[in-house]
Amino acid sequence: MLFRQLFDPGSSTYTYLIADLEAKTTILVDPVLEQVERDRQLLKELGLTLKYCLETHIHADHITGTAKLREATGCWGIVPENAQAVCADSVMKDGEILEMGSVKVKAIATPGHTDSHNAYLVNGTYLLTGDSLLIRGCGRTDFQSGNAGMMYDAITQRLFTLPDPTLVYPGHDYRGQTVSTIGEEKQWNPRFVGNNRDQFIQLMANLNLPNPKKIMEAVPANQRCGNVTA
C-alpha cells in the first residue's frame, strides 16, 4: 500500500492518497478544489488510476475537488451516510468497509463537528479523523448541526478505544504537525484530558471562533460534491 499526506496551505487541509500498488488504483480522501491539478499530476507520475474520492464530511472551509476529479477521471464520489449531498455516487455507513485490492477502509461514524461525519481506518493502522479528532485539538461544533456531546462520545467511546499505536492523521493542522497516535492524544489532547462530558461541552460552547472565510460558498458547493457552477 502507498500512503501519502498532501497539504493545501490556503485552508490548512490534509488530503490523503491511498493506493494499491499492485492494481495501481487509488483513493483520495478529502481532496481540495484548488489542488486538483497537483493531485492529477501526482497520479500521473505514479501511474495510478483514481477509483474513489472519499469525504469525511461536508466541509465549510474549502470546496472539495471531487466534482472536478470525477469529471476528469470517472471516479466515484462517496460521502458519509446521511450527509447532505444528493450528488454522491455512494455513501458509507458506520462499520462499512470499502475494499480496493489490498486496501481496506473502514468507516467509523464520528458525528459532532457536523451531524454526519466519518473517520476512516485504513488497514487497521492509519486513522483519518477528518474534523473530529485533531492533533492536540478537535473540530469545532458550533455550526452545520454540530453537537459537542456527540463529538465527546464519538471520540472517547469510539476513537479512543482503538489501540494506542493507531496512527492519527487529521483533516487539518494549523501548527505544522502531521501525525499523532491514539495513545498520544489520550495522554496530551487538552480538549479531552481532565474534562468530563459536561466540561467538554462547556469548553466547546465558549470557543467563540470566527466563521470560516469560505463557509457561504463552501457548504452549498460541497452539497453538490464540489460543483461550483450548478
Steps between C-alpha positions, in 0.01 A plus 500: 500500500612853426394771745562869438404811695443811285446856625298800385652813659196716425271303731758300699328187370660159468402278208600134516595278209467128565599263222518132426832473320429166335171609343627859456172636634453772757266686734520871582352603835382861532643645176511881469380682188806727477730196509332288233773555241769414759315181582451406133868559428600277793263226386650521152858483630420200718302325225190476717132487401268692730211276608342692786482846657396454859373783720513500879216757510351803325777755540444865593851636448583379151332364189562136427682402180273199450279644223797604289686173561188298424452687175865446402545137609158340537570420866221450752420765759409354840368685806394389850151361542240776548736775376314779320643421157255341260758503221718226651541170317487309825501539878688323777325415825653418834699176490490468122827400332613625161738249343743581221748216453721482809347821638211478745338825620258468792254783573462603864211740560631798697222764500541821695689740273205457267198273538648258245871427520720196451853416605667236285727225631732375227633145530456519878794742535439842347206693650383794290304708749373786282376784718421285804828431682784739415856493633465651850154626411171417332267649242257774599136415567320832467345476151367249242299325773814442704461346844775506762350213700488278194861587420614415854324165482635418154859579590513354852283195437603418143835648395666482844411131525722419201849364578741767630749460208228581243631789291283815504493699176270805538312695236673822603795626694583865564831453684700289257436163660437211264427185700428383853376180664192406698716442807661842466167681464350315796791625709551853368193632315391802711139484379453161666764450769344596835162587350187294548212518252333804659830688531582424136159633389556818700851541357375464142213745562746770601757480219350806323669419169436710187320328214718348228559754222351276231201363691237675286638358175656176625199334665256536205773403252593194703135398521541473122824298545713804419314612186531879515298575185175311572 
